[in-house]
Amino acid sequence: MLTDTEPSTKISVVVPMLNEERNIPALLERLDAALSVLDEPYEVLCVDDGSTDGTLRILREKARERPWLKVIRLTRNFGQHAAIIAGFDASHGEWVLTIDADLQNPPEEIHRIVEQFRKGHDLVGTYREDRQDTLFRKGASRMVNFLMRRFSKIELRDFGCMLRGYSREVAREISNLGEYKTFIPALGTLFASSPTEIPVSHARRVEGKSKYSFTRLVGLSLDLFTCVSPVLRREANTAEKPRLEEPR
């Protein structure tokens, strides 16, 4: 269950990681720089999702000299969304953000999400402009987005962009569901009273490899039919689905 908010923490950033040892130094440096200028107390929670390289060792080394960095270790590879839930549970911030470790979501875009929180939104979705991915990844993403909109009846432009923000209340509702194989961005819209969706920039992956092979994308689609849709339909029966507001 999500812990109570600590008065000293305003922003929590949750970063799921799987074999990202080569990206960690640049990621932490850029996160610290992006968060420091916001003039709000912050924490970064890196969740090691069963990495087999030096990810966990490097994170622990970095955490010794960075009090704002917390390291969470999962006993095996449970999947990205389970790692996010683990980060939600351990976070203390009033605003809980998620971001990929591969730096394709530039940390420098975090301020745009915080700006929307300051305007009163409790869920800040994003969609990637000028995507720097292969034609296969772009096509697969379009397919998943189409299926999600079709079966969930939730009109998000980009279900797959990890750079997002959740109010503490929305993150708590998602965490309390106890669902680990689901689309967290979609569930968030069912619990938010003032959601919005904004464009963010996208970058090429510089180090490491994408974890979403063709096989994993097929598995993601199977989750859609066997796990995601029933959860969304059940929650939709008891929750009013708000319309997304344009950023102010």
N, C-alpha and C positions, 0 to 999 in steps of 0.2 A: 504493500500500500504506500502511496506517495507520502513522504514525510512532511511535517509541518514546515511552513516557510520560516527561514531564519531572517530576522530583520536586517542582517548585514549583507544579504544576498538579493540582488535584484534580477540578474540575468544568469540563467544556467544554459550552457551550450552542451548538448549531448552529441558525441561523435562515435558512431559504431565503427569498429575496425576489424578487418580480417587481412592479415599479411600486408601491412602498410608500413613496414619499417623504413622504407626509403623516403616516404612522404612526411614522416613525423616531425623532423627538425623544422622544415619550412612551414608546415601546418601550424605548429605551436607558436612560432615566431609571428606569423601573420595573424593568428587569432588574438594573441596578446596585444599586438599593435591596433587591431581593429576594435577590440573591446575597451582598451585603455582610454581612447578618445571619447567614449560615450559618457564618461563621468558617472558611472553607475557601478556598484559592487558586483563582481561577476565570479563565476566558477566555470571550469571546463571539465566535463566528465567524459573520459575516453573509455569506451567499453570494448575490451578485447574479446572478440567472438570466436574463441578457439583458434587463434593464429598458430601457425607452425613455424614461423620465422622468428626474428628477434623483436617483434612488435611489443610484447609484454615487457621484456627486459629493458628496452629503450624507454618505454613509458615510465616505468618505475624509476629509472635513473633521472629522467627529466622532472618527475614529480618531487624529488628530493630538494630541488632548488626553486620550485615554483609552487607556492602555497595555494594558488588558485587552481591547480591541476589535481584532479582526482582520477584514480585508475580503478576500473571495475573489471574483474576477470570472470568470464563464463567458462564453465568446466569443459565445454566442447562447443562446436559450431552449431548454434541453435538458429541462426539466421538473423538477417539485419533487423527485422521488426521486433524480434524478441530482445535483441540487444538494445533497441531504443526504449522498450518498456523497462528494461533493467536500469537504464539511465534516468528515465522518468522517476522511477521509484527512489533513486538515490539523490535526486536533485533537491535543491532548496529554494530556487529562484521563483520570483513572482511571474517572470516570463521565461518560458522554456523553449529554446531553439534547437533544431536539429540541423546537422550539416554533414556531408560526406567527408571522408578523410583524404580523398584523392585530389583535392584542390580544384576539381572541375566546378564546384560551387565556390566562387571566390569569397573568402572571409570578409573582404572589404565591402561586400553587399549587406552585411549584418545590420549596419546602421539603418538601412531602408526598412527592415522588419521592425526594429525598435521604434522607428518613427511612427509606424502604424499602431503599435501598442500605445504609444503616447497620445494618439488621437482617439483612443477608446476601443479599438478592435480587440477581440479576445481570441481570434484565430487569423493568422496571416499566411495564406497560401502563396505560392509563387509558380510562375511558369518561365521556362528557359527561352530566352531570345537568342537567335543566331547560334543554335546548338553546334558544338564542336565535337560531333560524334560521327562514327561511320554511317554509311547508308543503311547497313543492317540494323544498327542500334536505333536509328531514327525511325525506320519502318516498324521495328518491333515495338517501340514506344507508342507509335500511333495506333497500333493494333490493341495494345493493352489499354490505352486511354479510351479508345472506342468501346471496348468491351466493358470497361468499368462504368462509363456513362450509360451504356445500354442496360446493364443489369442492376446497377445501384440507383439509377435515376438521379444521381448527383452530378451537377454540371460543373466539374472542375476541368480546367484546360489541360493541366499537367499533373497526373497522379504520381508521377515518378520523381519529381524534383525533391531532393532531400532537404534543401534549404527552406525551412519553414519555422513558424513560431506559434506556440500554444500558450494560452494563459494557464496559470497553475490549475484553475478549476477544470478547464478542458482536458489538460494532461491527466488530472486525477481521474476523471470519468473514463478516459480511455484505458488507463492502467487498471482500474477496478473491474473492467470487463473480464480480465483474465484470458483474453484471446491473444495468442502469440503468432498466429499465421493469418494475418489480416492486413488490410490496407489502412494504416494509421491515418493518413491524410483524409481518406473518405470518412472514417469514423468521427474525426474531429468536427466535420461540418454538422453532424447530428447533435452535438453538444454545445456548439457555439451560438451565442445570441447576436454577435456582431462580427461575422467573418468578412474577410476581403481577400483578394488575390491580386498580386502585383508582378510585373515582369522583373527578372533578374538576369544578369549576364552569365555566360557559361564559358568555360575554358577547356582546352584540350588536356587530357591526362598526360602528365610528363613522366611520372615514374610508376612502375608496377603495371599490372594488368587488370582489366575489368573483371569483376566476379560474376558478371551475368553472361555466361556462355549460352549457346542455343538451348542446351539441356535445362539450364536453370530458368530460362525464360519460359520454356514449356511447363516446367514445374510451377512457375508463377501463375500461368494461365489456369492450371489445374486447381491451384489454391483459390482462384477467383470463383470457380464453379462449386467447389466442395466446401469451402470454408467462408470466403468473404461474403458472397451474396446472401447466405442464410443469416449471418450476423447483421448485415446491413438491413435486410428486410425486417428482422425482429426488432431492431432498434428504431427503424423508421415507423413502426406501428405505434410507438409510444413517445416519439420525439418529433416535434415540428421541425421541418427542414427549412432553415432560413435561406433567404436569397443572398448571394454574394453582393457586397457593396463595392462600388468603385472606390479606389483610393481617393481620399480627400486631400 
